[in-house]
Amino acid sequence: MVEAVNKTILITGINGMLGCDLCHALTEKFRIVGVDLRQPVFSCSGTVIGDITDKAFVRRTIRELSPKVVIHTAAYTDVDGCENDPDTAFKINVLGTENVARACAEYGAGMVYLSTDYVFNGKKRRSYKVSDKPCPLNVYGESKLAGEIIVRSLIRNSIVVRTSWLFGPNGRNFIDTIIKAAEKNPKLKVVNDQTGSPTYTVDLAAALRRMVETVFFDRKRGYGVYHITNTGICTWYELAKEALRLRGIKAEISPISTAAAGRPALRPERSVLDNQRYITLTGTALRPWRRALKDYLKTYEQT
Ligand SMILES: NC(=O)c1ccc[n+]([C@@H]2O[C@H](COP(=O)([O-])OP(=O)(O)OC[C@H]3O[C@@H](n4cnc5c(N)ncnc54)[C@H](OP(=O)(O)O)[C@@H]3O)[C@@H](O)[C@H]2O)c1
């Protein structure tokens, strides 16, 4: 008798910006169960409410659901918040990740861990390859890097996906903040000395689906670190200008330096990620960020 394939995927942080789009991208082919602190605001077939920093809760949930793969997106993602409260950052991003990784290892689940361009210091003039040595500048980056190290040391069948500058329909993001700010105040100042690749959560979720299918279901190899972002680069200032142009909002935006913005956490100057390993695995690259942004802004017209 052929054994039925286990098609359960557990997504931590299901209520977050990426978690919600992952649920939509995977739900047709897989049985999706979400974990989050609160009930999702959108419809998701099954959600277990709980805290990933509670080891017994995480162990019990993974034992009972027996997922084939856990996609771990839950995190403390407020970069300045992490800087001001390192204990909470390390509790959620490191201890929480360790709880998930240990339970995956104990009950035989594969794991996908979402990480960030902020594990790099941004001093490299070219794109960061997966083999480049991380060197975070802030507490958020340190905590996410510590999570990467734990996942890779505890589970052989794991993937670390670093991404950057997320925007999407389910959650607060830079684009929404800029549009709301410009509607209230037509004079804005935006940082112009940080460069990265904006990434649409809908595109990233589709890429993660392809990767999970390839690595965990078809090939059963290809574990390790990947970088996945939309194609192309810009500064926050350029991103803000393009978003307002596409929305037809007339506002005066002035470029400022990171130093002038005076944020608590240091940010990398150029944290562009080289996606080559992902392209080699799947034969596809994500589309340019400008096209993704245009699609994202269409969701404004639907609400
Ligand atoms: N956003 C970005 O620009 C960006 C860039 C690079 C990488 N990433 C990584 O990508 C992943 C997804 O990011 P995102 O922006 O989608 O995150 P998000 O919107 O902040 O969502 C994270 C979710 O995790 C939940 N959560 C937080 N602490 C938890 C806990 N202790 N137990 C259970 N759930 C908890 C949050 O709930 P509450 O909201 O109620 O706290 C939220 O629903 C993260 O791992 C992040 O580090 C994000």
PDBQT file of the ligand as one rigid body, heavy atoms in Angstrom, charges set to zero:
ROOT
HETATM    1  N1  LIG A 401       8.564  43.194   7.390  1.00  0.00    +0.000 N 
HETATM    2  C1  LIG A 401       9.715  43.218   6.726  1.00  0.00    +0.000 C 
HETATM    3  O1  LIG A 401      10.049  44.210   6.044  1.00  0.00    +0.000 OA
HETATM    4  C2  LIG A 401      10.645  42.031   6.781  1.00  0.00    +0.000 A 
HETATM    5  C3  LIG A 401      11.865  42.108   6.088  1.00  0.00    +0.000 A 
HETATM    6  C4  LIG A 401      12.720  41.010   6.128  1.00  0.00    +0.000 A 
HETATM    7  C5  LIG A 401      12.378  39.863   6.825  1.00  0.00    +0.000 A 
HETATM    8  N2  LIG A 401      11.200  39.817   7.503  1.00  0.00    +0.000 N 
HETATM    9  C6  LIG A 401      10.860  38.594   8.242  1.00  0.00    +0.000 C 
HETATM   10  O2  LIG A 401       9.738  38.007   7.614  1.00  0.00    +0.000 OA
HETATM   11  C7  LIG A 401       8.887  37.419   8.600  1.00  0.00    +0.000 C 
HETATM   12  C8  LIG A 401       7.465  37.937   8.416  1.00  0.00    +0.000 C 
HETATM   13  O3  LIG A 401       7.467  39.348   8.564  1.00  0.00    +0.000 OA
HETATM   14  P1  LIG A 401       6.102  40.172   8.641  1.00  0.00    +0.000 P 
HETATM   15  O4  LIG A 401       6.432  41.578   8.331  1.00  0.00    +0.000 OA
HETATM   16  O5  LIG A 401       5.049  39.432   7.907  1.00  0.00    +0.000 OA
HETATM   17  O6  LIG A 401       5.811  40.086  10.211  1.00  0.00    +0.000 OA
HETATM   18  P2  LIG A 401       4.554  40.683  11.002  1.00  0.00    +0.000 P 
HETATM   19  O7  LIG A 401       3.587  41.306  10.073  1.00  0.00    +0.000 OA
HETATM   20  O8  LIG A 401       5.116  41.499  12.129  1.00  0.00    +0.000 OA
HETATM   21  O9  LIG A 401       3.877  39.353  11.558  1.00  0.00    +0.000 OA
HETATM   22  C9  LIG A 401       4.441  38.608  12.585  1.00  0.00    +0.000 C 
HETATM   23  C10 LIG A 401       3.294  37.870  13.253  1.00  0.00    +0.000 C 
HETATM   24  O10 LIG A 401       3.850  37.085  14.325  1.00  0.00    +0.000 OA
HETATM   25  C11 LIG A 401       3.043  37.296  15.476  1.00  0.00    +0.000 C 
HETATM   26  N3  LIG A 401       3.808  37.070  16.685  1.00  0.00    +0.000 N 
HETATM   27  C12 LIG A 401       4.674  37.941  17.281  1.00  0.00    +0.000 A 
HETATM   28  N4  LIG A 401       5.143  37.397  18.414  1.00  0.00    +0.000 NA
HETATM   29  C13 LIG A 401       4.570  36.171  18.538  1.00  0.00    +0.000 A 
HETATM   30  C14 LIG A 401       4.635  35.168  19.510  1.00  0.00    +0.000 A 
HETATM   31  N5  LIG A 401       5.391  35.307  20.592  1.00  0.00    +0.000 N 
HETATM   32  N6  LIG A 401       3.905  34.037  19.345  1.00  0.00    +0.000 NA
HETATM   33  C15 LIG A 401       3.105  33.885  18.250  1.00  0.00    +0.000 A 
HETATM   34  N7  LIG A 401       3.001  34.823  17.281  1.00  0.00    +0.000 NA
HETATM   35  C16 LIG A 401       3.713  35.958  17.435  1.00  0.00    +0.000 A 
HETATM   36  C17 LIG A 401       2.600  38.748  15.359  1.00  0.00    +0.000 C 
HETATM   37  O11 LIG A 401       1.515  39.012  16.206  1.00  0.00    +0.000 OA
HETATM   38  P3  LIG A 401       1.327  40.531  16.776  1.00  0.00    +0.000 P 
HETATM   39  O12 LIG A 401       1.287  41.427  15.569  1.00  0.00    +0.000 OA
HETATM   40  O13 LIG A 401       0.035  40.443  17.506  1.00  0.00    +0.000 OA
HETATM   41  O14 LIG A 401       2.511  40.799  17.623  1.00  0.00    +0.000 OA
HETATM   42  C18 LIG A 401       2.264  38.822  13.873  1.00  0.00    +0.000 C 
HETATM   43  O15 LIG A 401       0.948  38.372  13.615  1.00  0.00    +0.000 OA
HETATM   44  C19 LIG A 401       9.492  37.740   9.950  1.00  0.00    +0.000 C 
HETATM   45  O16 LIG A 401      10.168  36.607  10.422  1.00  0.00    +0.000 OA
HETATM   46  C20 LIG A 401      10.460  38.879   9.680  1.00  0.00    +0.000 C 
HETATM   47  O17 LIG A 401      11.559  38.861  10.560  1.00  0.00    +0.000 OA
HETATM   48  C21 LIG A 401      10.316  40.884   7.486  1.00  0.00    +0.000 A 
ENDROOT
TORSDOF 0
